[in-house]
Amino acid sequence: MPVATNQGFASLFPKVETDSEFLFYLAQTLRPVFVRLAAGTTFMEVSRREIRRVNVCVPSQPNERVAIGHAIKIADEAFSKADSKLTACEAA
C-alpha cells in the first residue's frame, strides 16, 4: 500500500515472505523499547541508528513465525472478548 512519511520518520519495511501477524505482534512487543529510545522536542522519533541497535531473536523457519503470529492473534482476540464481557458486567 502506498504511504508517505516525513524525513524524521524511520519506516520499517518487512521482507516479502515475512508473516505480517508475527511482525505486528513483534512490533507491539518492541514498542516500549522504541519509546525509551525516542528523543525530540516537537515530536518523539527514534533514529535509524538506534533502531538498528535493537536486537531481536526471530525464528528462522517461516512456518514457525506464522504459527507464533497466529497463536498470539487468537490469544489477543480471546483477551479482547473477555475484557469486553468484564466491562459489560461492570456496567450492569
PyMOL Python script that loads the backbone (N, CA, C, O; Angstrom):
from pymol import cmd

cmd.read_pdbstr("""\
ATOM      1  N   MET A   1       0.849  -1.173   0.000  1.00  0.00           N
ATOM      2  CA  MET A   1       0.000   0.000   0.000  1.00  0.00           C
ATOM      3  C   MET A   1       0.891   1.232   0.000  1.00  0.00           C
ATOM      4  O   MET A   1       1.780   1.348   0.844  1.00  0.00           O
ATOM      5  N   PRO A   2       0.675   2.137  -0.913  1.00  0.00           N
ATOM      6  CA  PRO A   2       1.484   3.354  -0.949  1.00  0.00           C
ATOM      7  C   PRO A   2       1.262   4.188   0.317  1.00  0.00           C
ATOM      8  O   PRO A   2       0.143   4.308   0.815  1.00  0.00           O
ATOM      9  N   VAL A   3       2.343   4.751   0.815  1.00  0.00           N
ATOM     10  CA  VAL A   3       2.277   5.577   2.005  1.00  0.00           C
ATOM     11  C   VAL A   3       3.399   6.599   1.952  1.00  0.00           C
ATOM     12  O   VAL A   3       4.424   6.368   1.310  1.00  0.00           O
ATOM     13  N   ALA A   4       3.210   7.725   2.623  1.00  0.00           N
ATOM     14  CA  ALA A   4       4.252   8.749   2.668  1.00  0.00           C
ATOM     15  C   ALA A   4       4.547   9.095   4.127  1.00  0.00           C
ATOM     16  O   ALA A   4       3.640   9.146   4.958  1.00  0.00           O
ATOM     17  N   THR A   5       5.812   9.328   4.424  1.00  0.00           N
ATOM     18  CA  THR A   5       6.225   9.756   5.759  1.00  0.00           C
ATOM     19  C   THR A   5       7.225  10.900   5.590  1.00  0.00           C
ATOM     20  O   THR A   5       7.745  11.122   4.496  1.00  0.00           O
ATOM     21  N   ASN A   6       7.490  11.624   6.678  1.00  0.00           N
ATOM     22  CA  ASN A   6       8.476  12.694   6.560  1.00  0.00           C
ATOM     23  C   ASN A   6       9.883  12.151   6.829  1.00  0.00           C
ATOM     24  O   ASN A   6      10.043  10.978   7.166  1.00  0.00           O
ATOM     25  N   GLN A   7      10.886  12.992   6.683  1.00  0.00           N
ATOM     26  CA  GLN A   7      12.268  12.550   6.798  1.00  0.00           C
ATOM     27  C   GLN A   7      12.643  12.130   8.209  1.00  0.00           C
ATOM     28  O   GLN A   7      13.618  11.400   8.384  1.00  0.00           O
ATOM     29  N   GLY A   8      11.898  12.567   9.227  1.00  0.00           N
ATOM     30  CA  GLY A   8      12.214  12.199  10.607  1.00  0.00           C
ATOM     31  C   GLY A   8      11.599  10.885  11.033  1.00  0.00           C
ATOM     32  O   GLY A   8      11.777  10.461  12.175  1.00  0.00           O
ATOM     33  N   PHE A   9      10.879  10.234  10.140  1.00  0.00           N
ATOM     34  CA  PHE A   9      10.164   9.006  10.454  1.00  0.00           C
ATOM     35  C   PHE A   9      10.957   7.813   9.955  1.00  0.00           C
ATOM     36  O   PHE A   9      11.238   7.712   8.760  1.00  0.00           O
ATOM     37  N   ALA A  10      11.322   6.907  10.854  1.00  0.00           N
ATOM     38  CA  ALA A  10      12.052   5.702  10.454  1.00  0.00           C
ATOM     39  C   ALA A  10      11.040   4.638  10.045  1.00  0.00           C
ATOM     40  O   ALA A  10      10.394   4.037  10.904  1.00  0.00           O
ATOM     41  N   SER A  11      10.897   4.403   8.761  1.00  0.00           N
ATOM     42  CA  SER A  11       9.952   3.416   8.250  1.00  0.00           C
ATOM     43  C   SER A  11      10.570   2.030   8.302  1.00  0.00           C
ATOM     44  O   SER A  11      11.743   1.847   7.977  1.00  0.00           O
ATOM     45  N   LEU A  12       9.779   1.069   8.711  1.00  0.00           N
ATOM     46  CA  LEU A  12      10.227  -0.316   8.763  1.00  0.00           C
ATOM     47  C   LEU A  12       9.546  -1.086   7.642  1.00  0.00           C
ATOM     48  O   LEU A  12       8.318  -1.105   7.557  1.00  0.00           O
ATOM     49  N   PHE A  13      10.331  -1.716   6.788  1.00  0.00           N
ATOM     50  CA  PHE A  13       9.795  -2.460   5.661  1.00  0.00           C
ATOM     51  C   PHE A  13      10.133  -3.935   5.822  1.00  0.00           C
ATOM     52  O   PHE A  13      11.310  -4.294   5.844  1.00  0.00           O
ATOM     53  N   PRO A  14       9.122  -4.799   5.936  1.00  0.00           N
ATOM     54  CA  PRO A  14       9.395  -6.231   6.079  1.00  0.00           C
ATOM     55  C   PRO A  14       9.784  -6.855   4.742  1.00  0.00           C
ATOM     56  O   PRO A  14       9.460  -6.338   3.673  1.00  0.00           O
ATOM     57  N   LYS A  15      10.476  -7.963   4.834  1.00  0.00           N
ATOM     58  CA  LYS A  15      10.747  -8.743   3.629  1.00  0.00           C
ATOM     59  C   LYS A  15       9.420  -9.345   3.174  1.00  0.00           C
ATOM     60  O   LYS A  15       8.534  -9.600   3.989  1.00  0.00           O
ATOM     61  N   VAL A  16       9.294  -9.565   1.889  1.00  0.00           N
ATOM     62  CA  VAL A  16       8.036 -10.018   1.303  1.00  0.00           C
ATOM     63  C   VAL A  16       7.536 -11.311   1.962  1.00  0.00           C
ATOM     64  O   VAL A  16       6.339 -11.444   2.215  1.00  0.00           O
ATOM     65  N   GLU A  17       8.414 -12.242   2.237  1.00  0.00           N
ATOM     66  CA  GLU A  17       7.992 -13.542   2.757  1.00  0.00           C
ATOM     67  C   GLU A  17       7.738 -13.572   4.261  1.00  0.00           C
ATOM     68  O   GLU A  17       7.426 -14.629   4.809  1.00  0.00           O
ATOM     69  N   THR A  18       7.865 -12.441   4.933  1.00  0.00           N
ATOM     70  CA  THR A  18       7.698 -12.395   6.373  1.00  0.00           C
ATOM     71  C   THR A  18       6.223 -12.295   6.741  1.00  0.00           C
ATOM     72  O   THR A  18       5.472 -11.544   6.118  1.00  0.00           O
ATOM     73  N   ASP A  19       5.811 -13.050   7.747  1.00  0.00           N
ATOM     74  CA  ASP A  19       4.419 -13.096   8.176  1.00  0.00           C
ATOM     75  C   ASP A  19       4.017 -11.780   8.841  1.00  0.00           C
ATOM     76  O   ASP A  19       4.668 -11.332   9.785  1.00  0.00           O
ATOM     77  N   SER A  20       2.940 -11.163   8.345  1.00  0.00           N
ATOM     78  CA  SER A  20       2.525  -9.858   8.845  1.00  0.00           C
ATOM     79  C   SER A  20       2.006  -9.921  10.277  1.00  0.00           C
ATOM     80  O   SER A  20       2.253  -8.994  11.048  1.00  0.00           O
ATOM     81  N   GLU A  21       1.294 -10.983  10.661  1.00  0.00           N
ATOM     82  CA  GLU A  21       0.814 -11.101  12.039  1.00  0.00           C
ATOM     83  C   GLU A  21       1.985 -11.188  13.015  1.00  0.00           C
ATOM     84  O   GLU A  21       1.980 -10.539  14.061  1.00  0.00           O
ATOM     85  N   PHE A  22       2.972 -11.983  12.671  1.00  0.00           N
ATOM     86  CA  PHE A  22       4.149 -12.111  13.534  1.00  0.00           C
ATOM     87  C   PHE A  22       4.824 -10.747  13.696  1.00  0.00           C
ATOM     88  O   PHE A  22       5.177 -10.351  14.806  1.00  0.00           O
ATOM     89  N   LEU A  23       5.000 -10.036  12.583  1.00  0.00           N
ATOM     90  CA  LEU A  23       5.655  -8.724  12.641  1.00  0.00           C
ATOM     91  C   LEU A  23       4.836  -7.711  13.436  1.00  0.00           C
ATOM     92  O   LEU A  23       5.399  -6.896  14.167  1.00  0.00           O
ATOM     93  N   PHE A  24       3.525  -7.757  13.298  1.00  0.00           N
ATOM     94  CA  PHE A  24       2.666  -6.843  14.039  1.00  0.00           C
ATOM     95  C   PHE A  24       2.864  -7.029  15.544  1.00  0.00           C
ATOM     96  O   PHE A  24       3.070  -6.058  16.272  1.00  0.00           O
ATOM     97  N   TYR A  25       2.800  -8.273  16.004  1.00  0.00           N
ATOM     98  CA  TYR A  25       2.938  -8.529  17.435  1.00  0.00           C
ATOM     99  C   TYR A  25       4.378  -8.310  17.920  1.00  0.00           C
ATOM    100  O   TYR A  25       4.592  -7.914  19.065  1.00  0.00           O
ATOM    101  N   LEU A  26       5.345  -8.564  17.064  1.00  0.00           N
ATOM    102  CA  LEU A  26       6.735  -8.269  17.421  1.00  0.00           C
ATOM    103  C   LEU A  26       6.904  -6.755  17.613  1.00  0.00           C
ATOM    104  O   LEU A  26       7.544  -6.313  18.568  1.00  0.00           O
ATOM    105  N   ALA A  27       6.332  -5.972  16.706  1.00  0.00           N
ATOM    106  CA  ALA A  27       6.417  -4.510  16.819  1.00  0.00           C
ATOM    107  C   ALA A  27       5.721  -4.026  18.086  1.00  0.00           C
ATOM    108  O   ALA A  27       6.212  -3.114  18.752  1.00  0.00           O
ATOM    109  N   GLN A  28       4.584  -4.628  18.424  1.00  0.00           N
ATOM    110  CA  GLN A  28       3.884  -4.260  19.656  1.00  0.00           C
ATOM    111  C   GLN A  28       4.742  -4.564  20.884  1.00  0.00           C
ATOM    112  O   GLN A  28       4.749  -3.803  21.852  1.00  0.00           O
ATOM    113  N   THR A  29       5.455  -5.670  20.834  1.00  0.00           N
ATOM    114  CA  THR A  29       6.337  -6.054  21.938  1.00  0.00           C
ATOM    115  C   THR A  29       7.510  -5.086  22.051  1.00  0.00           C
ATOM    116  O   THR A  29       7.946  -4.759  23.155  1.00  0.00           O
ATOM    117  N   LEU A  30       8.016  -4.633  20.916  1.00  0.00           N
ATOM    118  CA  LEU A  30       9.178  -3.736  20.903  1.00  0.00           C
ATOM    119  C   LEU A  30       8.817  -2.272  21.147  1.00  0.00           C
ATOM    120  O   LEU A  30       9.707  -1.444  21.341  1.00  0.00           O
ATOM    121  N   ARG A  31       7.551  -1.949  21.141  1.00  0.00           N
ATOM    122  CA  ARG A  31       7.128  -0.552  21.290  1.00  0.00           C
ATOM    123  C   ARG A  31       7.745   0.122  22.518  1.00  0.00           C
ATOM    124  O   ARG A  31       8.257   1.234  22.388  1.00  0.00           O
ATOM    125  N   PRO A  32       7.722  -0.498  23.706  1.00  0.00           N
ATOM    126  CA  PRO A  32       8.342   0.165  24.865  1.00  0.00           C
ATOM    127  C   PRO A  32       9.838   0.445  24.676  1.00  0.00           C
ATOM    128  O   PRO A  32      10.360   1.435  25.187  1.00  0.00           O
ATOM    129  N   VAL A  33      10.512  -0.424  23.947  1.00  0.00           N
ATOM    130  CA  VAL A  33      11.940  -0.224  23.680  1.00  0.00           C
ATOM    131  C   VAL A  33      12.119   1.011  22.806  1.00  0.00           C
ATOM    132  O   VAL A  33      12.968   1.857  23.088  1.00  0.00           O
ATOM    133  N   PHE A  34      11.318   1.118  21.742  1.00  0.00           N
ATOM    134  CA  PHE A  34      11.422   2.263  20.842  1.00  0.00           C
ATOM    135  C   PHE A  34      11.032   3.559  21.544  1.00  0.00           C
ATOM    136  O   PHE A  34      11.642   4.601  21.299  1.00  0.00           O
ATOM    137  N   VAL A  35      10.028   3.507  22.410  1.00  0.00           N
ATOM    138  CA  VAL A  35       9.630   4.702  23.156  1.00  0.00           C
ATOM    139  C   VAL A  35      10.774   5.162  24.060  1.00  0.00           C
ATOM    140  O   VAL A  35      11.046   6.357  24.174  1.00  0.00           O
ATOM    141  N   ARG A  36      11.437   4.202  24.697  1.00  0.00           N
ATOM    142  CA  ARG A  36      12.561   4.538  25.573  1.00  0.00           C
ATOM    143  C   ARG A  36      13.718   5.157  24.783  1.00  0.00           C
ATOM    144  O   ARG A  36      14.432   6.014  25.304  1.00  0.00           O
ATOM    145  N   LEU A  37      13.905   4.734  23.551  1.00  0.00           N
ATOM    146  CA  LEU A  37      14.995   5.237  22.713  1.00  0.00           C
ATOM    147  C   LEU A  37      14.654   6.554  22.021  1.00  0.00           C
ATOM    148  O   LEU A  37      15.533   7.212  21.465  1.00  0.00           O
ATOM    149  N   ALA A  38      13.397   6.934  22.055  1.00  0.00           N
ATOM    150  CA  ALA A  38      12.948   8.121  21.333  1.00  0.00           C
ATOM    151  C   ALA A  38      13.494   9.403  21.960  1.00  0.00           C
ATOM    152  O   ALA A  38      13.711   9.492  23.169  1.00  0.00           O
ATOM    153  N   ALA A  39      13.703  10.377  21.102  1.00  0.00           N
ATOM    154  CA  ALA A  39      14.171  11.696  21.544  1.00  0.00           C
ATOM    155  C   ALA A  39      13.513  12.745  20.659  1.00  0.00           C
ATOM    156  O   ALA A  39      13.069  12.454  19.548  1.00  0.00           O
ATOM    157  N   GLY A  40      13.462  13.954  21.168  1.00  0.00           N
ATOM    158  CA  GLY A  40      12.928  15.050  20.374  1.00  0.00           C
ATOM    159  C   GLY A  40      12.188  16.040  21.241  1.00  0.00           C
ATOM    160  O   GLY A  40      11.791  15.726  22.364  1.00  0.00           O
ATOM    161  N   THR A  41      12.005  17.232  20.716  1.00  0.00           N
ATOM    162  CA  THR A  41      11.290  18.264  21.468  1.00  0.00           C
ATOM    163  C   THR A  41       9.896  18.499  20.904  1.00  0.00           C
ATOM    164  O   THR A  41       8.933  18.569  21.669  1.00  0.00           O
ATOM    165  N   THR A  42       9.763  18.622  19.598  1.00  0.00           N
ATOM    166  CA  THR A  42       8.454  18.826  18.978  1.00  0.00           C
ATOM    167  C   THR A  42       7.670  17.529  18.931  1.00  0.00           C
ATOM    168  O   THR A  42       6.496  17.493  19.299  1.00  0.00           O
ATOM    169  N   PHE A  43       8.317  16.461  18.478  1.00  0.00           N
ATOM    170  CA  PHE A  43       7.719  15.134  18.486  1.00  0.00           C
ATOM    171  C   PHE A  43       8.828  14.117  18.699  1.00  0.00           C
ATOM    172  O   PHE A  43       9.985  14.362  18.358  1.00  0.00           O
ATOM    173  N   MET A  44       8.466  12.987  19.261  1.00  0.00           N
ATOM    174  CA  MET A  44       9.444  11.946  19.570  1.00  0.00           C
ATOM    175  C   MET A  44       9.761  11.140  18.309  1.00  0.00           C
ATOM    176  O   MET A  44       8.865  10.803  17.534  1.00  0.00           O
ATOM    177  N   GLU A  45      11.027  10.841  18.116  1.00  0.00           N
ATOM    178  CA  GLU A  45      11.446   9.999  16.998  1.00  0.00           C
ATOM    179  C   GLU A  45      12.621   9.147  17.421  1.00  0.00           C
ATOM    180  O   GLU A  45      13.391   9.510  18.311  1.00  0.00           O
ATOM    181  N   VAL A  46      12.742   8.006  16.764  1.00  0.00           N
ATOM    182  CA  VAL A  46      13.846   7.089  17.011  1.00  0.00           C
ATOM    183  C   VAL A  46      14.709   7.092  15.757  1.00  0.00           C
ATOM    184  O   VAL A  46      14.201   6.896  14.652  1.00  0.00           O
ATOM    185  N   SER A  47      15.986   7.308  15.917  1.00  0.00           N
ATOM    186  CA  SER A  47      16.872   7.367  14.754  1.00  0.00           C
ATOM    187  C   SER A  47      17.066   5.976  14.156  1.00  0.00           C
ATOM    188  O   SER A  47      16.905   4.954  14.824  1.00  0.00           O
ATOM    189  N   ARG A  48      17.410   5.978  12.899  1.00  0.00           N
ATOM    190  CA  ARG A  48      17.686   4.712  12.212  1.00  0.00           C
ATOM    191  C   ARG A  48      18.826   3.977  12.918  1.00  0.00           C
ATOM    192  O   ARG A  48      18.820   2.751  13.031  1.00  0.00           O
ATOM    193  N   ARG A  49      19.794   4.748  13.385  1.00  0.00           N
ATOM    194  CA  ARG A  49      20.939   4.154  14.093  1.00  0.00           C
ATOM    195  C   ARG A  49      20.472   3.419  15.350  1.00  0.00           C
ATOM    196  O   ARG A  49      20.924   2.306  15.617  1.00  0.00           O
ATOM    197  N   GLU A  50      19.571   4.034  16.123  1.00  0.00           N
ATOM    198  CA  GLU A  50      19.059   3.407  17.342  1.00  0.00           C
ATOM    199  C   GLU A  50      18.233   2.162  17.015  1.00  0.00           C
ATOM    200  O   GLU A  50      18.336   1.148  17.705  1.00  0.00           O
ATOM    201  N   ILE A  51      17.427   2.239  15.980  1.00  0.00           N
ATOM    202  CA  ILE A  51      16.611   1.081  15.591  1.00  0.00           C
ATOM    203  C   ILE A  51      17.506  -0.088  15.211  1.00  0.00           C
ATOM    204  O   ILE A  51      17.220  -1.230  15.571  1.00  0.00           O
ATOM    205  N   ARG A  52      18.572   0.181  14.497  1.00  0.00           N
ATOM    206  CA  ARG A  52      19.483  -0.898  14.073  1.00  0.00           C
ATOM    207  C   ARG A  52      20.220  -1.536  15.243  1.00  0.00           C
ATOM    208  O   ARG A  52      20.717  -2.656  15.124  1.00  0.00           O
ATOM    209  N   ARG A  53      20.296  -0.839  16.369  1.00  0.00           N
ATOM    210  CA  ARG A  53      20.968  -1.383  17.546  1.00  0.00           C
ATOM    211  C   ARG A  53      20.077  -2.347  18.338  1.00  0.00           C
ATOM    212  O   ARG A  53      20.564  -3.066  19.211  1.00  0.00           O
ATOM    213  N   VAL A  54      18.772  -2.364  18.036  1.00  0.00           N
ATOM    214  CA  VAL A  54      17.842  -3.250  18.736  1.00  0.00           C
ATOM    215  C   VAL A  54      17.967  -4.655  18.143  1.00  0.00           C
ATOM    216  O   VAL A  54      17.724  -4.863  16.954  1.00  0.00           O
ATOM    217  N   ASN A  55      18.345  -5.598  18.976  1.00  0.00           N
ATOM    218  CA  ASN A  55      18.489  -6.990  18.530  1.00  0.00           C
ATOM    219  C   ASN A  55      17.260  -7.793  18.935  1.00  0.00           C
ATOM    220  O   ASN A  55      16.783  -7.700  20.065  1.00  0.00           O
ATOM    221  N   VAL A  56      16.759  -8.580  17.992  1.00  0.00           N
ATOM    222  CA  VAL A  56      15.581  -9.393  18.227  1.00  0.00           C
ATOM    223  C   VAL A  56      15.864 -10.804  17.733  1.00  0.00           C
ATOM    224  O   VAL A  56      16.423 -10.999  16.653  1.00  0.00           O
ATOM    225  N   CYS A  57      15.475 -11.773  18.529  1.00  0.00           N
ATOM    226  CA  CYS A  57      15.620 -13.173  18.134  1.00  0.00           C
ATOM    227  C   CYS A  57      14.347 -13.594  17.404  1.00  0.00           C
ATOM    228  O   CYS A  57      13.268 -13.639  17.995  1.00  0.00           O
ATOM    229  N   VAL A  58      14.482 -13.899  16.125  1.00  0.00           N
ATOM    230  CA  VAL A  58      13.334 -14.274  15.292  1.00  0.00           C
ATOM    231  C   VAL A  58      13.542 -15.698  14.796  1.00  0.00           C
ATOM    232  O   VAL A  58      14.622 -16.031  14.308  1.00  0.00           O
ATOM    233  N   PRO A  59      12.513 -16.549  14.914  1.00  0.00           N
ATOM    234  CA  PRO A  59      12.646 -17.922  14.411  1.00  0.00           C
ATOM    235  C   PRO A  59      13.017 -17.925  12.927  1.00  0.00           C
ATOM    236  O   PRO A  59      12.480 -17.144  12.143  1.00  0.00           O
ATOM    237  N   SER A  60      13.924 -18.795  12.559  1.00  0.00           N
ATOM    238  CA  SER A  60      14.385 -18.838  11.171  1.00  0.00           C
ATOM    239  C   SER A  60      13.385 -19.522  10.240  1.00  0.00           C
ATOM    240  O   SER A  60      13.385 -19.261   9.037  1.00  0.00           O
ATOM    241  N   GLN A  61      12.541 -20.387  10.778  1.00  0.00           N
ATOM    242  CA  GLN A  61      11.569 -21.108   9.954  1.00  0.00           C
ATOM    243  C   GLN A  61      10.306 -20.280   9.738  1.00  0.00           C
ATOM    244  O   GLN A  61       9.664 -19.878  10.709  1.00  0.00           O
ATOM    245  N   PRO A  62       9.940 -20.018   8.490  1.00  0.00           N
ATOM    246  CA  PRO A  62       8.743 -19.220   8.213  1.00  0.00           C
ATOM    247  C   PRO A  62       7.469 -19.804   8.849  1.00  0.00           C
ATOM    248  O   PRO A  62       6.626 -19.060   9.350  1.00  0.00           O
ATOM    249  N   ASN A  63       7.335 -21.129   8.825  1.00  0.00           N
ATOM    250  CA  ASN A  63       6.125 -21.729   9.385  1.00  0.00           C
ATOM    251  C   ASN A  63       6.045 -21.525  10.899  1.00  0.00           C
ATOM    252  O   ASN A  63       4.950 -21.461  11.458  1.00  0.00           O
ATOM    253  N   GLU A  64       7.178 -21.425  11.553  1.00  0.00           N
ATOM    254  CA  GLU A  64       7.193 -21.166  12.991  1.00  0.00           C
ATOM    255  C   GLU A  64       6.751 -19.728  13.275  1.00  0.00           C
ATOM    256  O   GLU A  64       6.015 -19.488  14.232  1.00  0.00           O
ATOM    257  N   ARG A  65       7.189 -18.779  12.460  1.00  0.00           N
ATOM    258  CA  ARG A  65       6.750 -17.391  12.620  1.00  0.00           C
ATOM    259  C   ARG A  65       5.246 -17.271  12.395  1.00  0.00           C
ATOM    260  O   ARG A  65       4.564 -16.544  13.118  1.00  0.00           O
ATOM    261  N   VAL A  66       4.728 -17.985  11.389  1.00  0.00           N
ATOM    262  CA  VAL A  66       3.291 -17.975  11.110  1.00  0.00           C
ATOM    263  C   VAL A  66       2.527 -18.551  12.296  1.00  0.00           C
ATOM    264  O   VAL A  66       1.522 -17.982  12.725  1.00  0.00           O
ATOM    265  N   ALA A  67       2.997 -19.672  12.826  1.00  0.00           N
ATOM    266  CA  ALA A  67       2.327 -20.311  13.962  1.00  0.00           C
ATOM    267  C   ALA A  67       2.331 -19.398  15.190  1.00  0.00           C
ATOM    268  O   ALA A  67       1.323 -19.301  15.890  1.00  0.00           O
ATOM    269  N   ILE A  68       3.443 -18.738  15.453  1.00  0.00           N
ATOM    270  CA  ILE A  68       3.532 -17.830  16.600  1.00  0.00           C
ATOM    271  C   ILE A  68       2.587 -16.646  16.413  1.00  0.00           C
ATOM    272  O   ILE A  68       1.843 -16.297  17.330  1.00  0.00           O
ATOM    273  N   GLY A  69       2.611 -16.032  15.245  1.00  0.00           N
ATOM    274  CA  GLY A  69       1.723 -14.899  14.966  1.00  0.00           C
ATOM    275  C   GLY A  69       0.262 -15.289  15.102  1.00  0.00           C
ATOM    276  O   GLY A  69      -0.535 -14.532  15.658  1.00  0.00           O
ATOM    277  N   HIS A  70      -0.095 -16.460  14.601  1.00  0.00           N
ATOM    278  CA  HIS A  70      -1.481 -16.936  14.673  1.00  0.00           C
ATOM    279  C   HIS A  70      -1.890 -17.217  16.117  1.00  0.00           C
ATOM    280  O   HIS A  70      -2.992 -16.857  16.529  1.00  0.00           O
ATOM    281  N   ALA A  71      -1.016 -17.852  16.881  1.00  0.00           N
ATOM    282  CA  ALA A  71      -1.315 -18.165  18.283  1.00  0.00           C
ATOM    283  C   ALA A  71      -1.504 -16.891  19.099  1.00  0.00           C
ATOM    284  O   ALA A  71      -2.409 -16.814  19.930  1.00  0.00           O
ATOM    285  N   ILE A  72      -0.663 -15.902  18.869  1.00  0.00           N
ATOM    286  CA  ILE A  72      -0.797 -14.643  19.605  1.00  0.00           C
ATOM    287  C   ILE A  72      -2.074 -13.919  19.194  1.00  0.00           C
ATOM    288  O   ILE A  72      -2.739 -13.309  20.032  1.00  0.00           O
ATOM    289  N   LYS A  73      -2.419 -13.983  17.914  1.00  0.00           N
ATOM    290  CA  LYS A  73      -3.660 -13.350  17.454  1.00  0.00           C
ATOM    291  C   LYS A  73      -4.867 -13.978  18.138  1.00  0.00           C
ATOM    292  O   LYS A  73      -5.764 -13.262  18.583  1.00  0.00           O
ATOM    293  N   ILE A  74      -4.903 -15.297  18.228  1.00  0.00           N
ATOM    294  CA  ILE A  74      -6.012 -15.995  18.892  1.00  0.00           C
ATOM    295  C   ILE A  74      -6.093 -15.583  20.362  1.00  0.00           C
ATOM    296  O   ILE A  74      -7.177 -15.306  20.876  1.00  0.00           O
ATOM    297  N   ALA A  75      -4.942 -15.546  21.034  1.00  0.00           N
ATOM    298  CA  ALA A  75      -4.906 -15.149  22.441  1.00  0.00           C
ATOM    299  C   ALA A  75      -5.350 -13.690  22.601  1.00  0.00           C
ATOM    300  O   ALA A  75      -6.079 -13.363  23.537  1.00  0.00           O
ATOM    301  N   ASP A  76      -4.917 -12.831  21.704  1.00  0.00           N
ATOM    302  CA  ASP A  76      -5.275 -11.413  21.763  1.00  0.00           C
ATOM    303  C   ASP A  76      -6.779 -11.235  21.571  1.00  0.00           C
ATOM    304  O   ASP A  76      -7.406 -10.446  22.278  1.00  0.00           O
ATOM    305  N   GLU A  77      -7.359 -11.960  20.623  1.00  0.00           N
ATOM    306  CA  GLU A  77      -8.806 -11.878  20.388  1.00  0.00           C
ATOM    307  C   GLU A  77      -9.578 -12.395  21.595  1.00  0.00           C
ATOM    308  O   GLU A  77     -10.597 -11.815  21.970  1.00  0.00           O
ATOM    309  N   ALA A  78      -9.106 -13.482  22.208  1.00  0.00           N
ATOM    310  CA  ALA A  78      -9.763 -14.027  23.404  1.00  0.00           C
ATOM    311  C   ALA A  78      -9.689 -13.025  24.556  1.00  0.00           C
ATOM    312  O   ALA A  78     -10.662 -12.842  25.287  1.00  0.00           O
ATOM    313  N   PHE A  79      -8.553 -12.387  24.713  1.00  0.00           N
ATOM    314  CA  PHE A  79      -8.401 -11.371  25.754  1.00  0.00           C
ATOM    315  C   PHE A  79      -9.357 -10.212  25.522  1.00  0.00           C
ATOM    316  O   PHE A  79      -9.992  -9.736  26.463  1.00  0.00           O
ATOM    317  N   SER A  80      -9.466  -9.757  24.287  1.00  0.00           N
ATOM    318  CA  SER A  80     -10.360  -8.643  23.964  1.00  0.00           C
ATOM    319  C   SER A  80     -11.813  -8.993  24.264  1.00  0.00           C
ATOM    320  O   SER A  80     -12.553  -8.167  24.799  1.00  0.00           O
ATOM    321  N   LYS A  81     -12.228 -10.220  23.919  1.00  0.00           N
ATOM    322  CA  LYS A  81     -13.601 -10.653  24.207  1.00  0.00           C
ATOM    323  C   LYS A  81     -13.840 -10.707  25.705  1.00  0.00           C
ATOM    324  O   LYS A  81     -14.880 -10.253  26.182  1.00  0.00           O
ATOM    325  N   ALA A  82     -12.892 -11.253  26.452  1.00  0.00           N
ATOM    326  CA  ALA A  82     -13.035 -11.340  27.906  1.00  0.00           C
ATOM    327  C   ALA A  82     -13.089  -9.951  28.513  1.00  0.00           C
ATOM    328  O   ALA A  82     -13.871  -9.703  29.431  1.00  0.00           O
ATOM    329  N   ASP A  83     -12.269  -9.047  28.013  1.00  0.00           N
ATOM    330  CA  ASP A  83     -12.256  -7.671  28.521  1.00  0.00           C
ATOM    331  C   ASP A  83     -13.588  -6.988  28.236  1.00  0.00           C
ATOM    332  O   ASP A  83     -14.099  -6.254  29.082  1.00  0.00           O
ATOM    333  N   SER A  84     -14.157  -7.221  27.052  1.00  0.00           N
ATOM    334  CA  SER A  84     -15.458  -6.636  26.719  1.00  0.00           C
ATOM    335  C   SER A  84     -16.554  -7.174  27.647  1.00  0.00           C
ATOM    336  O   SER A  84     -17.413  -6.416  28.098  1.00  0.00           O
ATOM    337  N   LYS A  85     -16.522  -8.471  27.929  1.00  0.00           N
ATOM    338  CA  LYS A  85     -17.507  -9.065  28.831  1.00  0.00           C
ATOM    339  C   LYS A  85     -17.354  -8.505  30.234  1.00  0.00           C
ATOM    340  O   LYS A  85     -18.348  -8.218  30.900  1.00  0.00           O
ATOM    341  N   LEU A  86     -16.127  -8.348  30.685  1.00  0.00           N
ATOM    342  CA  LEU A  86     -15.878  -7.787  32.023  1.00  0.00           C
ATOM    343  C   LEU A  86     -16.407  -6.352  32.098  1.00  0.00           C
ATOM    344  O   LEU A  86     -17.043  -5.972  33.080  1.00  0.00           O
ATOM    345  N   THR A  87     -16.146  -5.572  31.072  1.00  0.00           N
ATOM    346  CA  THR A  87     -16.618  -4.188  31.043  1.00  0.00           C
ATOM    347  C   THR A  87     -18.147  -4.144  31.056  1.00  0.00           C
ATOM    348  O   THR A  87     -18.742  -3.310  31.739  1.00  0.00           O
ATOM    349  N   ALA A  88     -18.781  -5.047  30.298  1.00  0.00           N
ATOM    350  CA  ALA A  88     -20.249  -5.103  30.272  1.00  0.00           C
ATOM    351  C   ALA A  88     -20.809  -5.500  31.632  1.00  0.00           C
ATOM    352  O   ALA A  88     -21.824  -4.952  32.062  1.00  0.00           O
ATOM    353  N   CYS A  89     -20.168  -6.441  32.314  1.00  0.00           N
ATOM    354  CA  CYS A  89     -20.605  -6.859  33.645  1.00  0.00           C
ATOM    355  C   CYS A  89     -20.441  -5.742  34.662  1.00  0.00           C
ATOM    356  O   CYS A  89     -21.292  -5.562  35.533  1.00  0.00           O
ATOM    357  N   GLU A  90     -19.353  -4.994  34.556  1.00  0.00           N
ATOM    358  CA  GLU A  90     -19.123  -3.895  35.476  1.00  0.00           C
ATOM    359  C   GLU A  90     -20.136  -2.774  35.262  1.00  0.00           C
ATOM    360  O   GLU A  90     -20.525  -2.093  36.211  1.00  0.00           O
ATOM    361  N   ALA A  91     -20.560  -2.586  34.018  1.00  0.00           N
ATOM    362  CA  ALA A  91     -21.521  -1.533  33.698  1.00  0.00           C
ATOM    363  C   ALA A  91     -22.944  -1.911  34.114  1.00  0.00           C
ATOM    364  O   ALA A  91     -23.786  -1.033  34.305  1.00  0.00           O
ATOM    365  N   ALA A  92     -23.213  -3.194  34.254  1.00  0.00           N
ATOM    366  CA  ALA A  92     -24.575  -3.666  34.596  1.00  0.00           C
ATOM    367  C   ALA A  92     -24.904  -3.480  36.053  1.00  0.00           C
ATOM    368  O   ALA A  92     -26.003  -3.827  36.487  1.00  0.00           O
TER     369      ALA A  92
END
""", "prot")
cmd.dss("prot")
cmd.show_as("cartoon", "prot")
cmd.util.cbc("prot")
cmd.orient("prot")
